[in-house]
Amino acid sequence: MKFKATLFALLAASALPSHGQTTTYTWYGFGPDNNWTSNTNWSPTRPASSNTTILEFAGATRTTANNNLGDWALDLNSLNFASGASSFTLTGNSFGFRELRQIPVSNGNGGFAKGFWPQEINQNSANPQTISISAFAFRSDSDSFINLHEGDLTINSTVYIDSDPYNHRTLTVGGKDLTRRTLNLNGTLTKGSSSGEVPQLLIRQGKRVVVNGSLALGVGGDATVTGGGRLEVGPVALWAIVMFCSTKTARCGCRTPGKTSPTRL
């Protein structure tokens, strides 16, 4: 009975998602075309749809990578541009991000192992990257992140932020340090669920978001710019936001800190 109980516990633990059980699918572009369905473009193979899936784009081969897996057929936890990667352009069908939460399980030492890996994009290359996917959604009812760790990122897609009816969800643009790096939003950033709370955009210190598309998150405190962050609205942008400068160092287009005064920069 003790053996059966131990075996059952091991099997139960192995069925739970954990960071060690995430699968990273790395694009090297060694296949016959630019398509995501070509197994030999990836290592170990083309990605599976799961909140344990991590996509990483590396190297300098087939840098126009086309998602032909099917519209909204792919869910993933995070998308990374690897350190040293050439400039990539991602095209094709829509996909969704989902967070990964590990259910606490015994770690064998009297404690419990658990973890949380948010839905996020990580720009780890000094070379600029471009996402021109039709659309993508941060689907989990939790906060999401775009991390400009080493370089700039341009998004030409429609980006949905899903929320539940009771909680605001935040898309944070940040990075590992205070170096000025830029996210260019040339598509539409908007809420996903029609019944959800209005999502928010948070720009961390040292990061800049340039809106040349449409920023339409809803009404009320939609964009928060921390000290040293910057929000720029281009001349062709469509926007429906109220910006609130919380500090005198926040360069968000407000004429007076503490006043709602959206202006073009």
MONORKA-V587555 format. One record per residue. SS is DSSP state (helix for helix, strand for strand, loop for the rest). D_LAST is the distance of its C-alpha to the last C-alpha in whole Angstrom. Layout:
ss=SS d_last=D_LAST
ss=SS d_last=D_LAST
This chain:
ss=loop d_last=71
ss=helix d_last=69
ss=helix d_last=68
ss=helix d_last=67
ss=helix d_last=65
ss=helix d_last=63
ss=helix d_last=63
ss=helix d_last=61
ss=helix d_last=59
ss=helix d_last=58
ss=helix d_last=57
ss=helix d_last=55
ss=helix d_last=53
ss=helix d_last=53
ss=loop d_last=51
ss=loop d_last=49
ss=loop d_last=45
ss=loop d_last=44
ss=helix d_last=42
ss=helix d_last=45
ss=helix d_last=46
ss=loop d_last=42
ss=strand d_last=42
ss=strand d_last=40
ss=strand d_last=40
ss=strand d_last=39
ss=strand d_last=38
ss=loop d_last=40
ss=loop d_last=40
ss=loop d_last=44
ss=loop d_last=44
ss=loop d_last=45
ss=loop d_last=42
ss=loop d_last=38
ss=strand d_last=39
ss=loop d_last=39
ss=loop d_last=42
ss=loop d_last=44
ss=helix d_last=46
ss=helix d_last=46
ss=helix d_last=42
ss=strand d_last=42
ss=strand d_last=44
ss=loop d_last=46
ss=loop d_last=45
ss=loop d_last=43
ss=loop d_last=41
ss=loop d_last=42
ss=loop d_last=41
ss=loop d_last=41
ss=loop d_last=38
ss=loop d_last=40
ss=strand d_last=39
ss=strand d_last=36
ss=strand d_last=35
ss=strand d_last=34
ss=strand d_last=34
ss=loop d_last=35
ss=loop d_last=36
ss=loop d_last=36
ss=loop d_last=38
ss=loop d_last=37
ss=loop d_last=33
ss=strand d_last=32
ss=strand d_last=34
ss=strand d_last=34
ss=strand d_last=35
ss=loop d_last=38
ss=loop d_last=40
ss=loop d_last=39
ss=loop d_last=36
ss=loop d_last=36
ss=loop d_last=39
ss=loop d_last=37
ss=strand d_last=36
ss=strand d_last=35
ss=loop d_last=34
ss=strand d_last=32
ss=strand d_last=31
ss=strand d_last=31
ss=strand d_last=30
ss=loop d_last=32
ss=loop d_last=32
ss=loop d_last=33
ss=loop d_last=32
ss=loop d_last=31
ss=loop d_last=28
ss=loop d_last=29
ss=strand d_last=28
ss=strand d_last=29
ss=strand d_last=30
ss=strand d_last=32
ss=loop d_last=33
ss=loop d_last=31
ss=strand d_last=32
ss=strand d_last=32
ss=strand d_last=32
ss=loop d_last=34
ss=loop d_last=35
ss=strand d_last=38
ss=strand d_last=40
ss=strand d_last=43
ss=strand d_last=46
ss=strand d_last=48
ss=strand d_last=51
ss=strand d_last=53
ss=loop d_last=53
ss=loop d_last=57
ss=loop d_last=56
ss=loop d_last=56
ss=loop d_last=52
ss=strand d_last=50
ss=strand d_last=48
ss=strand d_last=44
ss=strand d_last=41
ss=strand d_last=37
ss=strand d_last=35
ss=loop d_last=32
ss=strand d_last=30
ss=strand d_last=28
ss=strand d_last=27
ss=strand d_last=27
ss=strand d_last=26
ss=loop d_last=28
ss=loop d_last=28
ss=loop d_last=26
ss=loop d_last=26
ss=loop d_last=23
ss=strand d_last=24
ss=strand d_last=23
ss=strand d_last=25
ss=loop d_last=25
ss=loop d_last=28
ss=loop d_last=28
ss=strand d_last=27
ss=strand d_last=28
ss=strand d_last=28
ss=strand d_last=28
ss=loop d_last=31
ss=loop d_last=33
ss=loop d_last=33
ss=loop d_last=31
ss=loop d_last=28
ss=strand d_last=26
ss=strand d_last=25
ss=strand d_last=23
ss=strand d_last=24
ss=strand d_last=22
ss=loop d_last=25
ss=loop d_last=25
ss=loop d_last=23
ss=loop d_last=20
ss=strand d_last=20
ss=strand d_last=19
ss=strand d_last=20
ss=loop d_last=21
ss=loop d_last=23
ss=strand d_last=23
ss=strand d_last=23
ss=strand d_last=25
ss=strand d_last=25
ss=loop d_last=29
ss=loop d_last=30
ss=loop d_last=33
ss=loop d_last=33
ss=loop d_last=33
ss=loop d_last=31
ss=loop d_last=27
ss=loop d_last=26
ss=strand d_last=23
ss=strand d_last=22
ss=strand d_last=21
ss=strand d_last=19
ss=strand d_last=21
ss=loop d_last=23
ss=loop d_last=26
ss=loop d_last=25
ss=loop d_last=21
ss=loop d_last=21
ss=loop d_last=17
ss=strand d_last=17
ss=strand d_last=15
ss=strand d_last=16
ss=strand d_last=14
ss=strand d_last=15
ss=loop d_last=16
ss=loop d_last=19
ss=strand d_last=19
ss=strand d_last=19
ss=strand d_last=21
ss=strand d_last=24
ss=loop d_last=28
ss=loop d_last=30
ss=loop d_last=30
ss=loop d_last=32
ss=loop d_last=30
ss=loop d_last=28
ss=loop d_last=24
ss=loop d_last=23
ss=strand d_last=20
ss=strand d_last=18
ss=strand d_last=18
ss=strand d_last=16
ss=loop d_last=18
ss=loop d_last=18
ss=loop d_last=17
ss=strand d_last=16
ss=strand d_last=12
ss=strand d_last=12
ss=strand d_last=10
ss=strand d_last=11
ss=loop d_last=12
ss=loop d_last=15
ss=strand d_last=15
ss=strand d_last=15
ss=strand d_last=18
ss=loop d_last=20
ss=loop d_last=21
ss=loop d_last=21
ss=loop d_last=20
ss=loop d_last=19
ss=loop d_last=18
ss=strand d_last=15
ss=strand d_last=16
ss=strand d_last=14
ss=loop d_last=17
ss=loop d_last=17
ss=loop d_last=15
ss=loop d_last=14
ss=strand d_last=10
ss=strand d_last=8
ss=strand d_last=6
ss=strand d_last=6
ss=loop d_last=7
ss=loop d_last=9
ss=loop d_last=12
ss=loop d_last=11
ss=strand d_last=14
ss=strand d_last=13
ss=loop d_last=15
ss=loop d_last=14
ss=loop d_last=15
ss=strand d_last=13
ss=strand d_last=15
ss=strand d_last=14
ss=loop d_last=18
ss=loop d_last=18
ss=loop d_last=16
ss=loop d_last=15
ss=loop d_last=13
ss=strand d_last=10
ss=loop d_last=8
ss=loop d_last=6
ss=loop d_last=10
ss=loop d_last=11
ss=loop d_last=14
ss=loop d_last=16
ss=loop d_last=18
ss=loop d_last=16
ss=strand d_last=15
ss=loop d_last=12
ss=loop d_last=9
ss=loop d_last=6
ss=loop d_last=4
ss=loop d_last=0
